[in-house]
Amino acid sequence: MITMITFVPAIHVLLCRFGIEVRDFGSSWRDGVAFNALIHGLQPELVDMSVLAKNSPRANLEHAFSIAEEHLGIPRLLDVEGMMMIIAIKGHMFNVIMSTAERMLLSHILSWS
C-alpha cells in the first residue's frame, strides 16, 4: 500500500516549486491548489498558478477536475461536492470518511501518471 511517506517523494519536487507541502490525503488537497499544481507540472499551459490564491476552494477543485478530464483524459473519480463534504465533516465520522476518501484520492492521483 502506498502511504504519504512513499507517495510524497514522488511529487515533492513538483509541488515544492509552488510552495505546496502535502502532509496527508485530506487537508493538503482541500483548496484545490495541489491538484492544479500537478496538472501544471504535466502541462503548464493548462493552469495559471498565479490566480489560484484568489479563487475559492470549490472553484480550484472544479478547475482541476475539469481540466484533468477534458485535456488529460483523466476521468473524475472525485467530484467537487464530495471534496467539499469531506472538508465540512468533523469528529469521528470525519476519520471514518477520510480513510475512504484517502484511498479514492490516491487512486485518482495515481491514475494521472
N, C-alpha and C positions, 0 to 999 in steps of 0.2 A: 504494500500500500504506500502511495506517495503521501508524505506529510509536508508541512510547511518547511521542515528542516531540509528535505530533499528537493522540494519544489522551488523555493525561493532562489537558490543559487542559479537555477536555470533562467530566471527572468530578472535577476537582481541588477545586472548591468543596464539592461534596457530601462527599467523603472527608475533607477538611480539618476539617470540623465535628467529626469524631471523632478527629482527630489521626493520620489514616492517610496515609502517604506511599507512593504507588505509584511504584516505580523501575523495575519490569520486569514481565514477564508470568509470572514464576515465583515467586520467593521472596516477593514482595509480596502474593501471594494465598494462600499455603500454609496460613495459620492460619484461613482462612475468614472473618475479620473484614471484609475489604474486600467480599466477596460480600454479606455480611449488611448492610453499610452501604449498598450500592447498593439493596438491597431496601427498607431503612428509608427511604431517600430517596424512593422511589416510593410506599410505603405504610407510614408509621411504625408503625402498629398491628400490623404483622406481625412486627416484630423488636424485642426488648428489648436494646438495645446494652449495657446495664449488666451483663448476665450472660455475655457472650461471653468475657471475660477468664478466667472460671472454668472454661470448657469446654475440652475438648481440640480440637485442630485437626480431628480426624475428626468430632467432634460438631458443630462450627461449620459445616464443609463440608456435612455431611448436612442440617443445619437449613436452610442457604441453598438448597441444590439442591431440597429437598423443598418449601419454601415457594414458590420460584420456579415450580416445576411445578404445585403444587396451587392456588395463589392467583393467580398471574400468567399462567398458561398458557404458561410457557417450558419447552420440552422439555429434558430432561437430555442435553446434548451431552458433558458430562463427568460422571464419577462419582467418588465419594469414593475408591474403591480406586485409580483411575487417578491421582488427585492425590497420594495417599499414595505411590505408586510413584515418581512424579516427585520427590517430596521425598527419598526414600531413596536414589536413584541418585546416584553421584558420578563424577567424572572425565570422560573423553572421551565415554562413552555419554550422560552427563547432557547435554552440549552438543547432541548429535545429537537426543536425545529432546525437549529443551526447545524446539528450533526448531519441531518439530511441535506440541508442547503449546502453545506461544505462539500459533500460528495457530488451534488449536482453542479456546483460551481467549478470544482476541479475537473469534472467530466467535460464541462463546457469549454474551459480554458484549454484543456489538453486536445480538444477537437480542433483547435486553431493551428496546431503545429503540423 
